[in-house]
């Protein structure tokens, strides 16, 4: 049985796994789908050999996010981690223009991962190459991803809130950046919450600081950390 965790902000997914190992007293714990440190929301923990063997199946499940995207500024990392610079005055961007632009990012689309990401290029992580100044966006190949649905929830200038349902490998940071380019004003991902993974929902998740051994029933294959 997987454990659903509400990942706190500023925690890496690996941080969450480390905390869970300590709280449950089990070494064999993995997760199904990384969340960036600035993102919050649903992270599935897989405990014991029986669960971690199913990691690929969990990773391939569709995901849903609620994202806040700030228009008129761009970020080197495509998110609030920055550095962030002014791009263009977004005050004239209308809700109709946003909705029309979002339609172009629905379906099977080509997307470039951010250069500050864990994707491999020539055998190295992109973020490591970016830190050394050895890569720029033009060097990153596009890849095919699936965006099933995008719904505009709010528009409070210059911030829009959208619900996104998508497949494996979709970078919401890249979607935010690309949306800004489509609108001609620039944009970055200012906040992100993962609300669903397959049939699993954030509303059923446990706060990390409240996780205890009673939240895991155990199996015969789990490996003790002691």
C-alpha positions as CSV (number, residue, x, y, z in Angstrom):
1,X,0.0,0.0,0.0
2,X,1.6,3.3,-1.1
3,X,1.8,6.2,1.4
4,X,0.4,9.6,0.1
5,X,2.4,12.6,1.4
6,X,1.7,16.3,1.1
7,X,5.2,17.5,0.3
8,X,6.1,20.7,2.1
9,X,7.7,23.6,0.2
10,X,11.5,23.8,0.1
11,X,11.8,20.0,0.6
12,X,13.3,17.9,-2.2
13,X,11.6,14.6,-2.9
14,X,14.7,12.9,-1.5
15,X,14.3,14.9,1.7
16,X,10.8,13.5,2.1
17,X,12.1,10.0,1.6
18,X,14.8,10.5,4.2
19,X,12.3,11.8,6.8
20,X,10.0,8.9,6.1
21,X,12.8,6.4,6.5
22,X,13.5,7.8,9.9
23,X,9.9,7.9,11.0
24,X,9.0,4.4,9.8
25,X,12.3,2.8,10.5
26,X,12.5,1.3,7.0
27,X,15.4,1.7,4.5
28,X,13.5,0.5,1.4
29,X,11.5,3.5,0.5
30,X,11.2,5.2,-2.9
31,X,8.9,7.8,-4.5
32,X,6.9,7.9,-7.7
33,X,7.5,11.2,-9.4
34,X,9.8,14.0,-8.3
35,X,8.5,17.4,-7.2
36,X,10.7,20.5,-7.4
37,X,11.7,21.9,-4.0
38,X,9.4,25.0,-4.5
39,X,6.4,22.8,-5.4
40,X,4.1,21.3,-2.9
41,X,1.4,18.6,-3.0
42,X,1.0,14.9,-3.6
43,X,4.1,12.7,-3.5
44,X,3.6,8.9,-3.4
45,X,6.0,7.0,-1.2
46,X,6.6,3.3,-2.1
47,X,7.7,1.2,0.9
48,X,9.3,-2.2,0.8
49,X,10.4,-4.3,-2.1
50,X,6.9,-5.2,-3.2
51,X,6.1,-1.5,-3.6
52,X,9.3,-0.2,-5.1
53,X,9.1,-3.0,-7.8
54,X,5.9,-1.2,-9.0
55,X,7.7,2.2,-9.3
56,X,7.5,2.3,-13.1
57,X,3.7,1.7,-13.1
58,X,3.2,4.5,-10.6
59,X,5.5,6.9,-12.5
60,X,3.5,6.3,-15.7
61,X,0.2,7.5,-14.1
62,X,-1.3,10.8,-15.3
63,X,-0.9,13.8,-13.0
64,X,-2.9,16.9,-12.2
65,X,-1.5,20.2,-11.0
66,X,-2.8,23.6,-10.0
67,X,-0.2,26.2,-11.1
68,X,0.1,30.0,-10.6
69,X,1.9,31.7,-13.5
70,X,3.2,35.3,-13.3
71,X,3.1,37.2,-16.6
72,X,5.5,40.0,-17.6
73,X,8.6,38.5,-16.0
74,X,11.0,35.6,-16.9
75,X,13.1,33.4,-14.8
76,X,16.4,31.6,-15.6
77,X,15.0,28.5,-13.9
78,X,11.4,29.1,-15.3
79,X,10.2,29.2,-11.7
80,X,10.4,31.5,-8.6
81,X,13.9,30.2,-7.8
82,X,15.1,32.7,-10.4
83,X,16.9,34.9,-11.0
84,X,13.9,36.8,-12.2
85,X,13.9,39.7,-14.6
86,X,11.3,42.1,-16.1
87,X,10.2,41.0,-19.5
88,X,7.3,43.1,-20.8
89,X,4.2,45.0,-19.5
90,X,1.5,42.4,-19.3
91,X,-1.3,44.7,-18.3
92,X,-2.9,44.6,-21.8
93,X,-3.1,40.7,-21.9
94,X,-6.8,39.7,-21.8
95,X,-8.4,36.6,-20.5
96,X,-9.5,35.7,-24.0
97,X,-5.9,35.8,-25.2
98,X,-4.8,33.6,-22.4
99,X,-7.5,31.0,-23.1
100,X,-6.7,31.0,-26.8
101,X,-3.0,30.5,-26.0
102,X,-3.6,27.7,-23.5
103,X,-5.4,25.8,-26.2
104,X,-2.1,25.5,-28.1
105,X,-0.6,23.6,-25.2
106,X,-3.3,21.0,-25.1
107,X,-2.8,17.6,-26.7
108,X,0.5,16.0,-27.8
109,X,3.0,18.8,-27.8
110,X,6.7,19.3,-28.2
111,X,8.4,20.6,-25.1
112,X,12.0,21.5,-24.0
113,X,12.8,20.6,-20.4
114,X,14.3,23.6,-18.4
115,X,18.1,23.7,-18.4
116,X,17.9,23.7,-14.6
117,X,16.4,20.1,-14.5
118,X,17.6,16.6,-13.9
119,X,17.2,15.5,-17.5
120,X,20.4,14.0,-19.0
121,X,22.3,15.6,-21.9
122,X,25.4,13.8,-23.2
123,X,25.4,11.7,-20.1
124,X,25.2,14.6,-17.6
125,X,22.4,16.2,-15.7
126,X,21.3,19.5,-17.3
127,X,21.4,21.4,-14.0
128,X,25.0,20.5,-13.5
129,X,25.9,21.7,-17.0
130,X,23.9,24.9,-16.4
131,X,25.7,25.7,-13.2
132,X,29.0,25.5,-15.2
133,X,27.6,27.7,-18.0
134,X,28.0,24.8,-20.4
135,X,24.4,24.6,-21.7
136,X,21.7,26.9,-23.0
137,X,18.1,26.3,-24.1
138,X,19.1,26.0,-27.8
139,X,21.1,22.9,-27.0
140,X,18.3,21.0,-25.3
141,X,16.3,18.8,-27.6
142,X,12.5,18.9,-27.6
143,X,10.5,15.9,-26.6
144,X,6.9,14.8,-26.9
145,X,4.6,15.1,-23.9
146,X,0.9,14.8,-23.4
147,X,-1.3,17.6,-21.9
148,X,-4.8,16.2,-21.5
149,X,-6.5,19.3,-20.3
150,X,-5.8,22.9,-19.2
151,X,-8.4,25.0,-17.4
152,X,-8.0,28.7,-16.6
153,X,-9.2,29.0,-13.0
154,X,-8.4,32.7,-12.2
155,X,-6.8,35.7,-13.8
156,X,-5.7,38.4,-11.3
157,X,-3.3,40.5,-13.3
158,X,-0.5,39.7,-13.7
159,X,-1.0,36.2,-12.2
160,X,-3.1,33.4,-13.7
161,X,-4.1,30.2,-12.0
162,X,-4.6,27.1,-14.1
163,X,-5.4,23.4,-13.6
164,X,-3.3,21.1,-15.7
165,X,-3.9,17.4,-16.4
166,X,-0.9,15.8,-18.1
167,X,1.2,12.7,-18.7
168,X,4.6,11.6,-17.6
169,X,7.5,13.9,-18.2
170,X,5.6,17.1,-18.6
171,X,7.4,20.1,-17.1
172,X,5.0,22.7,-15.8
173,X,7.9,25.1,-15.5
174,X,8.4,24.8,-19.3
175,X,4.7,25.1,-20.0
176,X,4.6,28.4,-18.0
177,X,7.7,29.7,-19.8
178,X,6.4,28.7,-23.2
179,X,3.0,30.3,-22.5
180,X,4.7,33.6,-21.7
181,X,6.5,33.4,-25.0
182,X,3.3,32.6,-26.8
183,X,1.6,35.7,-25.2
184,X,4.7,37.8,-26.0
185,X,5.2,39.1,-22.5
186,X,7.2,36.4,-20.8
187,X,6.1,34.3,-17.8
188,X,7.4,32.1,-15.0
189,X,5.9,29.5,-12.7
190,X,5.4,31.2,-9.4
191,X,3.6,28.4,-7.5
192,X,2.8,24.8,-8.1
193,X,0.7,22.2,-6.2
194,X,0.3,18.6,-7.4
195,X,-3.2,17.5,-6.7
196,X,-3.5,14.1,-8.3
197,X,-1.4,11.1,-9.4
198,X,-3.7,8.6,-11.2
199,X,-6.5,7.8,-8.8
200,X,-4.7,9.1,-5.8
201,X,-5.6,12.6,-4.6
202,X,-4.0,15.3,-2.4
203,X,-7.0,15.4,-0.1
204,X,-6.1,11.9,1.1
205,X,-2.4,12.7,1.8
206,X,-0.7,12.9,5.1
207,X,1.3,15.9,6.3
208,X,4.9,14.9,6.5
209,X,5.4,16.1,10.1
210,X,2.4,13.9,11.1
211,X,3.7,10.7,9.4
212,X,4.1,7.8,11.9
213,X,4.7,4.1,11.8
214,X,1.0,3.6,12.2
215,X,0.5,4.9,8.7
216,X,2.3,1.9,7.2
217,X,0.9,-1.6,7.9
218,X,4.2,-3.2,6.7
219,X,5.0,-6.3,4.6
220,X,7.3,-9.2,4.9
221,X,9.8,-7.7,2.4
222,X,10.3,-4.4,4.0
223,X,13.8,-3.8,5.3
224,X,14.4,-2.4,8.7
225,X,16.6,0.7,9.1
226,X,17.9,-0.6,12.4
